[in-house]
Each structure stands twice: as C-alpha cells, then as structure tokens.
Amino acid sequence: MTYATDRIHEEIAYIAYHFHWSMEEILDLEHRDRRRYTEQIAALVARAAGEG
C-alpha cells in the first residue's frame, strides 16, 4: 500500500504554510514525523482559534 500523492502534497503545503520550510526539508522527514508535525500544527491552530 502506498501513501496517496494528494495526501503527501496536502501535508507538504500545510507544513510549509505554517513553518515556512522548503519542500525538500519536508520531504526529508520520515513519514511518521511529517504526520506528527501536521497533527501538532492542527492542535496549535485549533487552540489559537479557541482563544480568539
């Protein structure tokens, strides 16, 4: 089973948007680490939205 290309692009865009990292830096991450960053960003965004 392979990871969907669209999902990888979503993760790259999400991390790049929030952390301003390059695509190369993001793709160098292990899949597990990239998913963890997206989850952590989502938690930060949700928390910030709740504080507003």
N, CA, C and O atoms as a GROMACS GRO file, in nm:
protein
  208
    1MET      N    1   0.085  -0.119   0.000
    1MET     CA    2   0.000   0.000   0.000
    1MET      C    3   0.089   0.124   0.000
    1MET      O    4   0.185   0.132   0.076
    2THR      N    5   0.057   0.219  -0.083
    2THR     CA    6   0.135   0.342  -0.089
    2THR      C    7   0.051   0.458  -0.037
    2THR      O    8  -0.072   0.454  -0.036
    3TYR      N    9   0.121   0.558   0.005
    3TYR     CA   10   0.056   0.678   0.058
    3TYR      C   11   0.012   0.764  -0.059
    3TYR      O   12   0.090   0.788  -0.151
    4ALA      N   13  -0.109   0.810  -0.057
    4ALA     CA   14  -0.166   0.887  -0.168
    4ALA      C   15  -0.087   1.014  -0.195
    4ALA      O   16  -0.052   1.089  -0.104
    5THR      N   17  -0.059   1.035  -0.322
    5THR     CA   18   0.016   1.154  -0.363
    5THR      C   19  -0.054   1.282  -0.320
    5THR      O   20   0.011   1.376  -0.275
    6ASP      N   21  -0.186   1.286  -0.333
    6ASP     CA   22  -0.260   1.405  -0.292
    6ASP      C   23  -0.241   1.433  -0.144
    6ASP      O   24  -0.229   1.549  -0.104
    7ARG      N   25  -0.239   1.330  -0.063
    7ARG     CA   26  -0.222   1.347   0.082
    7ARG      C   27  -0.083   1.400   0.114
    7ARG      O   28  -0.068   1.486   0.201
    8ILE      N   29   0.018   1.350   0.046
    8ILE     CA   30   0.155   1.400   0.068
    8ILE      C   31   0.162   1.548   0.033
    8ILE      O   32   0.222   1.627   0.106
    9HIS      N   33   0.100   1.587  -0.078
    9HIS     CA   34   0.100   1.727  -0.118
    9HIS      C   35   0.027   1.814  -0.016
    9HIS      O   36   0.069   1.926   0.013
   10GLU      N   37  -0.081   1.764   0.039
   10GLU     CA   38  -0.153   1.837   0.143
   10GLU      C   39  -0.064   1.858   0.266
   10GLU      O   40  -0.059   1.968   0.321
   11GLU      N   41   0.005   1.752   0.307
   11GLU     CA   42   0.094   1.762   0.422
   11GLU      C   43   0.206   1.863   0.396
   11GLU      O   44   0.238   1.945   0.482
   12ILE      N   45   0.265   1.856   0.277
   12ILE     CA   46   0.373   1.948   0.242
   12ILE      C   47   0.322   2.092   0.248
   12ILE      O   48   0.386   2.179   0.307
   13ALA      N   49   0.208   2.118   0.185
   13ALA     CA   50   0.152   2.253   0.183
   13ALA      C   51   0.121   2.302   0.324
   13ALA      O   52   0.148   2.418   0.357
   14TYR      N   53   0.066   2.216   0.405
   14TYR     CA   54   0.026   2.252   0.541
   14TYR      C   55   0.148   2.290   0.626
   14TYR      O   56   0.148   2.392   0.694
   15ILE      N   57   0.249   2.206   0.622
   15ILE     CA   58   0.370   2.232   0.700
   15ILE      C   59   0.444   2.354   0.644
   15ILE      O   60   0.489   2.440   0.720
   16ALA      N   61   0.456   2.363   0.513
   16ALA     CA   62   0.526   2.476   0.451
   16ALA      C   63   0.456   2.607   0.485
   16ALA      O   64   0.522   2.707   0.514
   17TYR      N   65   0.324   2.607   0.482
   17TYR     CA   66   0.247   2.728   0.511
   17TYR      C   67   0.272   2.776   0.654
   17TYR      O   68   0.291   2.895   0.678
   18HIS      N   69   0.271   2.684   0.748
   18HIS     CA   70   0.283   2.722   0.888
   18HIS      C   71   0.426   2.738   0.936
   18HIS      O   72   0.453   2.824   1.020
   19PHE      N   73   0.518   2.657   0.886
   19PHE     CA   74   0.657   2.662   0.933
   19PHE      C   75   0.751   2.730   0.835
   19PHE      O   76   0.865   2.760   0.870
   20HIS      N   77   0.705   2.754   0.713
   20HIS     CA   78   0.787   2.818   0.609
   20HIS      C   79   0.910   2.734   0.574
   20HIS      O   80   1.016   2.789   0.545
   21TRP      N   81   0.895   2.603   0.579
   21TRP     CA   82   1.002   2.512   0.539
   21TRP      C   83   0.991   2.484   0.390
   21TRP      O   84   0.882   2.493   0.333
   22SER      N   85   1.102   2.450   0.328
   22SER     CA   86   1.101   2.416   0.185
   22SER      C   87   1.045   2.275   0.165
   22SER      O   88   1.039   2.195   0.259
   23MET      N   89   1.005   2.247   0.042
   23MET     CA   90   0.954   2.114   0.010
   23MET      C   91   1.061   2.009   0.036
   23MET      O   92   1.030   1.900   0.084
   24GLU      N   93   1.184   2.039   0.005
   24GLU     CA   94   1.293   1.944   0.027
   24GLU      C   95   1.308   1.911   0.176
   24GLU      O   96   1.326   1.795   0.213
   25GLU      N   97   1.301   2.014   0.260
   25GLU     CA   98   1.312   1.991   0.405
   25GLU      C   99   1.199   1.902   0.455
   25GLU      O  100   1.220   1.813   0.538
   26ILE      N  101   1.080   1.927   0.405
   26ILE     CA  102   0.964   1.850   0.450
   26ILE      C  103   0.971   1.707   0.399
   26ILE      O  104   0.941   1.613   0.473
   27LEU      N  105   1.011   1.688   0.274
   27LEU     CA  106   1.021   1.554   0.218
   27LEU      C  107   1.134   1.473   0.282
   27LEU      O  108   1.132   1.350   0.279
   28ASP      N  109   1.231   1.541   0.339
   28ASP     CA  110   1.339   1.471   0.409
   28ASP      C  111   1.292   1.409   0.540
   28ASP      O  112   1.360   1.322   0.596
   29LEU      N  113   1.177   1.454   0.590
   29LEU     CA  114   1.123   1.398   0.713
   29LEU      C  115   1.071   1.256   0.688
   29LEU      O  116   1.023   1.224   0.580
   30GLU      N  117   1.082   1.173   0.789
   30GLU     CA  118   1.018   1.042   0.784
   30GLU      C  119   0.868   1.064   0.780
   30GLU      O  120   0.818   1.164   0.833
   31HIS      N  121   0.796   0.973   0.719
   31HIS     CA  122   0.650   0.984   0.710
   31HIS      C  123   0.588   1.006   0.847
   31HIS      O  124   0.503   1.094   0.864
   32ARG      N  125   0.629   0.928   0.944
   32ARG     CA  126   0.575   0.938   1.081
   32ARG      C  127   0.597   1.077   1.139
   32ARG      O  128   0.508   1.133   1.203
   33ASP      N  129   0.715   1.133   1.116
   33ASP     CA  130   0.747   1.266   1.169
   33ASP      C  131   0.665   1.374   1.098
   33ASP      O  132   0.618   1.469   1.162
   34ARG      N  133   0.647   1.359   0.967
   34ARG     CA  134   0.567   1.456   0.891
   34ARG      C  135   0.423   1.455   0.940
   34ARG      O  136   0.362   1.561   0.956
   35ARG      N  137   0.368   1.337   0.963
   35ARG     CA  138   0.231   1.327   1.016
   35ARG      C  139   0.222   1.389   1.155
   35ARG      O  140   0.124   1.455   1.188
   36ARG      N  141   0.323   1.368   1.235
   36ARG     CA  142   0.322   1.425   1.370
   36ARG      C  143   0.323   1.577   1.364
   36ARG      O  144   0.252   1.642   1.441
   37TYR      N  145   0.402   1.634   1.275
   37TYR     CA  146   0.403   1.780   1.260
   37TYR      C  147   0.266   1.832   1.217
   37TYR      O  148   0.219   1.933   1.269
   38THR      N  149   0.202   1.764   1.122
   38THR     CA  150   0.070   1.811   1.080
   38THR      C  151  -0.030   1.804   1.194
   38THR      O  152  -0.115   1.892   1.208
   39GLU      N  153  -0.022   1.700   1.276
   39GLU     CA  154  -0.112   1.689   1.391
   39GLU      C  155  -0.086   1.798   1.493
   39GLU      O  156  -0.179   1.855   1.549
   40GLN      N  157   0.041   1.827   1.518
   40GLN     CA  158   0.076   1.932   1.614
   40GLN      C  159   0.035   2.070   1.564
   40GLN      O  160  -0.014   2.152   1.641
   41ILE      N  161   0.054   2.096   1.436
   41ILE     CA  162   0.011   2.224   1.379
   41ILE      C  163  -0.140   2.237   1.393
   41ILE      O  164  -0.190   2.343   1.433
   42ALA      N  165  -0.213   2.131   1.360
   42ALA     CA  166  -0.359   2.135   1.371
   42ALA      C  167  -0.402   2.166   1.514
   42ALA      O  168  -0.497   2.242   1.535
   43ALA      N  169  -0.335   2.107   1.612
   43ALA     CA  170  -0.368   2.134   1.752
   43ALA      C  171  -0.340   2.280   1.787
   43ALA      O  172  -0.420   2.343   1.857
   44LEU      N  173  -0.229   2.334   1.740
   44LEU     CA  174  -0.196   2.474   1.767
   44LEU      C  175  -0.298   2.568   1.702
   44LEU      O  176  -0.340   2.667   1.763
   45VAL      N  177  -0.338   2.537   1.579
   45VAL     CA  178  -0.436   2.619   1.509
   45VAL      C  179  -0.570   2.615   1.581
   45VAL      O  180  -0.635   2.718   1.597
   46ALA      N  181  -0.611   2.497   1.623
   46ALA     CA  182  -0.738   2.482   1.694
   46ALA      C  183  -0.735   2.557   1.827
   46ALA      O  184  -0.832   2.623   1.864
   47ARG      N  185  -0.624   2.547   1.897
   47ARG     CA  186  -0.611   2.618   2.025
   47ARG      C  187  -0.615   2.770   2.003
   47ARG      O  188  -0.680   2.842   2.078
   48ALA      N  189  -0.545   2.817   1.901
   48ALA     CA  190  -0.544   2.960   1.872
   48ALA      C  191  -0.684   3.009   1.832
   48ALA      O  192  -0.725   3.118   1.870
   49ALA      N  193  -0.757   2.928   1.757
   49ALA     CA  194  -0.891   2.965   1.715
   49ALA      C  195  -0.985   2.972   1.836
   49ALA      O  196  -1.075   3.056   1.840
   50GLY      N  197  -0.964   2.887   1.933
   50GLY     CA  198  -1.046   2.886   2.052
   50GLY      C  199  -1.016   3.002   2.145
   50GLY      O  200  -1.101   3.042   2.224
   51GLU      N  201  -0.896   3.055   2.135
   51GLU     CA  202  -0.856   3.168   2.220
   51GLU      C  203  -0.902   3.301   2.163
   51GLU      O  204  -0.905   3.401   2.234
   52GLY      N  205  -0.939   3.302   2.035
   52GLY     CA  206  -0.977   3.426   1.969
   52GLY      C  207  -1.112   3.464   2.003
   52GLY      O  208  -1.161   3.567   1.956
   0.00000   0.00000   0.00000
